[in-house]
């Protein structure tokens, strides 16, 4: 006799409709599978703090290029001398960042975040105090080392907080892009108050960033430590794909030379091509940095839909005509091509980081240090060559070779494959454990047993069972 009560009568106390028990069991099963999978939502609060801290640190990467026109104006530096300051900030950073990444592969170093933030700020803040070229190079190099120490550990923590989400990592990278974008405005505002001698005021973002890092560490540090120990036991051992990683790194070097070269000289070039003054140059540098804010977030969303490697290839292809427009098109249209170039350079920015981490799953810190540091900062090595060429010919002629570099990067990316994500592997392991747990748990009554059987993730049973078959009927006592 069915236990389902006739219409108009409620189920007896202590009993529920068997069909309701089926739905509840299925919902509970799906909920446990979702919780155990590798797709939980990223934790918003620590990720926001890390993104804001990232913005404060990357102010100092953008500030060095933003100071170049003022060094030229107040100290009468040549193009080559000014680009040497950019090199000082980039070279030590490019060498040091993989070293810090290798260290963080062995030991957690969360204290690096606030300390390196302060170091980055102090170096730039002191750059305008003395007229000595050697001292300026030294303090800017200290700032570069501070920036280098920050990025590998922050990228690791952001990956933990994002839990494998491309979009969330895009927001973390957006913080750095906003720091780049606001650097010209901050430098112009500070220098306007008292010239280069007012540069100590640029320490303010570092103080704010250090406080944000300390706040983020309270929530992320414990999760990072437990996540490493847990993942060591549960995550399948990955295999490092060095050939793919090196090809991608070569493409990032091409991108870096374009970006650093434009960062150092776009302000001066915009003044020449548009006939404007200091405001025209600052606006061009601002557009170059701000366009990346949109590109970084869009890159994460596009990668979720189309795949990371495909989006990276598209971005490099877009950058070729965009850079050509900057070099060849005069007048106000220059700003349109600066914006397109910025988007093309920044769409793959956060994707470079996660791809590198997944190509080298056993050396995540090293991969972060190379993709965020060595290959990005090595572009600064080319800036003195661009400056020397500009001194010998013209700035337009010196910037023309930048058109070919994104095309070379696209060629290097053609044979890349989409690597597996560790979060996906962890998801499969966790769902298998949940399925085993479901199978081992006895049902409370025959109806619940039937419901569990209906929800069991056995493909053979799912195919054999007719979708409309009623498995919830039982007999009364």
N, C-alpha and C positions, 0 to 999 in steps of 0.2 A: 504494500500500500504506500503510495507516495506521501512524503512528509510535507509537501507543499500545501499550505492551508487553502481552503476554498476562498473564492472572492468575497471580500467584505470582512474576513476574519484575519486577525493578526497571528503571526507565528507564535507558538508556545514560548513562554519565558525560557531563556537559556539556549534557545535554538534560533538559528537564522535560516533564511532562505538558502538552500544549497546553491542556487545560481549566484547569490550574492557572495557566498563563500568562495566560489570559483573566481569571481572577479577580484575579490580581495586578495586571494592567493596569487593571482597573476600580477596584480599591481605590486604586491609585496616582493614577488620574485624579480619583477622588472626594476623595482627600486633598489634592491640589493645588488643587482647586476650593474646598475648605473653608478652606485656608490663605489663599487669595487673596480669599475673600469678606469681607464686612463683619461677620461674626459670630464672630470669635475671642473666646475667653473673656477677660474683663477681668483685668488684672494685679492680683492680690490684695494684695501687700505694699504698693505705693505707695498704693493706694486705702484700705487700712486706716490707714496713717499719716495720710492726708488726712482721713479720717473722725474719727480721734482728735484731730487738730489742730483740726478744725471744732468738736468738742465743747468744747475748751478756750476757743476764741474766743466761742462762743455762751453760755458761762457768764456773760459780761459783759452780754449782752442781757437774760438772765433776772435777773441780779443787781440791776439798777436797779429793776425792779418789786418784787423781794423786799425791797429796802431801804426802800420806801415806808412800811410800818407802823412801822418803827423811827424814821424821820424824824418821823412823826406823834407817836410816844410820847416821844422824847427832846428834840425841838426844837419841839414844839407847832405844827407846820405845819397849815394848813387843807387840806381836800381839794384845792382848786384849786392851792395852793402845791406840794403833793406831786406832783400830776399834771404840774405845770410841769417838775419834774425829769425825769419820763419823756419829756416833750416835748423837753427839751434833748438827751437821748440819741438821740431819734428824728429830730428835724427835720434836724440837720446830716447825720446818716447818710443820710436819704432824699434829700437834695440831692446829697451827695457821691458816693454809690454809682454813679449813672449816669455821672458825670464820670470816675471811675476806670475804669468799664467802657469808655467811649469811648477812654481812653488805652490800655487793654490791647488794644483792637482794632487799634491802630497799632503798638505796641511790646510785646514780652513784658516783663513786670515781675514775675518770680518772687520777687524780693527783698522785694516787698510783704508776702508771707505772714508771715515772722517779725517784720518791723518793725511791721506793723499789729497783730499779736497782742500785742506788748509795749505798744503804745499803748493798746489796749483795756483791758489789765489795769491799767496805771498810773492811768488816769483813775478807774476804780472804786475802786482801792485808796486813792486820796487823797480820796474823796468824804466819808469820815467824820472826817477829820482836823480840819477847821476847822468852826466853827459858822456861818461866813458863808454866807448863802444864795447870794450872787453867785459866790463861789469854788466852792461845790458845783456850781452850774450849769455853770461853766466846765470843771471837770475831768470832769464827766459828759459834756459835749459833746465833749471830747477823746477820751473812750472811744468815743463814737458814731462819730467820724471814723475811728478805728482799725478798728472793726468794718466800716465802709463800705469802707475800702480793701482789706480782706481778701477779701470775698466774690466780686467779679467774676473775679479771677484764679484763686481756688481753684475756682470753678465750672468755669472753662475747663479747668483741669488735671484735675479730676475727670471731666469728659466725655471727655478723652483717655484717662485710665486705665480708665474704664468701657467705652470703645469702643461707645457707643450702647446699653448695656444699661439698661433701666428699673430693674431690680432693683438693679443696682450703684449707680446714682445714688440709689436709695432708701437704700442703706446709707450713702452719703456724707451725705445729709440726716439720716439717723438720728443721726449723730454730733452735729450741731447740736442736734437735739431732746433728746438726752441731756444736752448742756450746759445747755439751758434747764431740764430737769427737775431737775438736781442743784443749780442755782443757789440755790433757796430753802434747801436743806439746808446748803449751804456757807455762805451768809450767816448763817443762824441759828446754826450752830456757831461762826462767827467772832465774831459779836456777843455770843454767850453768854460768851465768854472775857473781854471787857472793854468791851462796848458798842460804839458806832460808832467809838470811838477805836482799836479793834483792826482796822479795815478794811484797813490795809496788808498784813495776812496774805492778803488776796484776790489778791495779785500772784502767788501760787504757780501757779495754772493757766496764767497767761500765760507763765511761765518754761518750764513743761513743754510748752506748745503751740508755743513758738518752737523748742524743740529738735526736736519732731516735724516741724515744717515744714521745717527744715533737712535732716532725714533724708529726707523725702519728695522734696525738690528734687533730691537726688542721683540718683534714679531716674526722676523724672517730667520734669525740666527738659529733658534732652536729647531725650526723646521728644516733648515739646511743640514744641520748636523744629523738629525734623525733620518732625514731623507737619504743622506749618503750611506749611512749604515744599513738602512733598510734596503735600499736599492742594490747594495752590494750582494745581498743574499737572494733578492727576487728578480732583479733585472737580468735577462739573458745576456751573456757575454757578447759584446759587439766586436766587430773586426774593423780595424782602422783602414780606411781606403785612402792611402797617401796619394796615388796618382790623381784621383778626382779632386782631392783637397788642394793639391798643388796647381792644377789647372784653374780651379776657381780662384785661388790666391793670385795667380798671374793676371786674371781678369780684374781683380780688385786693385792691383797695382796700377793698371791702366786707368781705372776710374779715379784712383787717388791722385795721379799726376794731373788729370784734368781738373779735379776739384780744387786741389791745393794751388795749382797755377792760376785758376780763375779767382780763387779767394784772395791771393796776393795782389793781383793786378786788375781785377774787374772794376774796382773803384776808380783807378786812374784812367782805365780804358773808357769807362762810361763818360767821364768828363770830356775826353777827346772826341768821342763819336757823337755825343749829343750836344756838345757846346755848352754844357751846364757847368756849374761850380761844384763846391764841396757837397752840397745837398744831393746833386745828381749822382755823384759817386757813392755816397752813403746809401742812397736808395737802391742802387744796383746791387750792392753787397747784401743789403737787407733782403731783397727779392731772392737772391741766390740761396740764402739760408732759409728764408721763410717758406719757399716753395717746397723744401724738403719736409716741412712739417706735415703738409698734405700728402706728399708722396710716400712717406714712411707708413702712415696709417693705411693708406690705400693699398700699399704693397702687401701688408698682412692680410687684408680682406681678399684681395685678388688671389693670393697664394692659397687661401682656404678653399677657393672655388676651382682654380685652374692648376695649382701645383706651384711649388717654389721655383723650380728650375725654369719652367716656361715663363713665369713672370720676370725672372732675372734676365732671360734672353731678350724678351720684349723691351725691357728697360734700356739695355745697352744699344739695341737697334734704334730706339727713339732718340738717344743722346747724340747720335752722329749728325743728323740734320740740324738739331738744336744748337750744337756747338758751332756748326758752320754758319748759322744765322747770326750768332754773336760776333764772329770774326768778320763777316762780310757785309752784314746789313747795318747801315748807319741810322741815326735818328732815334726817335722814341720807340720804334719797333724793337730796338735792342732789348728793352725790358721784357717783351713777350718771349723772346728767345732765351733770355736769362731764366725766366720762370719755367719754360719747357726743359731746359737743361737741368735745372734744379730737380724737377720731377723725375727725369730720367736717371739722374745720379742717386736719388734717394729712394725710389721705389724698391730697389733691392737691398737697401741698407740693413734692415733687421733680418732679412732673409739670408744674407751672407753669414750672419752670426749663427743662426740655427742650423744652416746647412753645414757650416764648418764643424759645429759641435756634433752633428750626426755623421759626418764623414770620419771624424775621429772620436768615437764614443768613449774610448778609454783615456783620452787626453782632452777633456772638455776645456780645462783652463788654458792649455796650450793653444787649442783651436780658437778660443775667445781672444787670447792675446795676439794671435797672428791676424785674425780677421778684423779686430777692432784697433790693433796697434801697428804691427809691422807693415802690413800691406797698405794700410790707410796712411800712416805717417811717412812711408817711404816716398810719397809724392813730394814731400818737402825737399828731398835731395835734388829733384829736378828744377825746383824754383830758382836757384841761382843760375842755372843754365838758361832759363827763360829770361831772367833779368839781364844776363850778359848779352844775350841775343838782342834784347830790346835796346840796350845801350849802343850796340854796334849797328843796328838797322832801325827798326821801329817796333812799337809794342804790338801792332797788328801782325807784322811778319813773325814775331816771336811766338804769338799765340796760335798761328795757323796750324802747326803740327798737332795741336790738341785734337783736331777734327778726326784724325786717323786712329787715335787710341781707343775710343769706344768700339770701333769696328774690329780692332784686334782683340779686344776683350770678348766680343760676340763670337769670334772664331774659336777662342779657347773654350767657350761655354757650350759649343754645339754638341759635343759628345758626352756631356755630363748626364748622369742619371739621378733620379729622385731617391735619396737615401731613406732607409727606414728610420722612424722616430722611436726612441726608447720608450716614450709614453705609450705608443701603440703596442709594443711588445709587452709592457707591464699590464696593459689592459687585457690582452689575451690570457696572460697567466692568471690574473685576478679573476676573470670570468670563469676560467676552468676550475679555480678553487671554489668559487661560489656554486658552480654546477655540482661539484663533488659533495659540497656541504648539503645542498638540497637533496641529493640522492641518499645521503646518509641519515637525514632527519626523518624519523617515523611520523606518519600523519596521525592526527588525533582521532579520526574516524574515517570510515570508507569514503565519505563524500570528499573530505579534504585530501585523501590519498588520490582519488580520481582527479581532483583539481590539480594536485602537484604533478600528476602524470601528464595532464593536458598542457601544463606550463613547462615541462622538462625540455631542455634545449637539445633534444635528440632529433636530428634531421630525418632519419628513417621513419620514426614514429609520426613526425609532423606530416610527412608525405602520405603515409599509409592511412592516417585518420581522416575521415571525411569532415569538412569544416563545420557542417551543421549538426553533427552527431551530438546528442545530449548525453554527456558523461556525468551528470550531476544527480541522477535519480538513484534513490536507495529505498530500502524498506524500513518501516517503523519498527519499534521494539515491541 
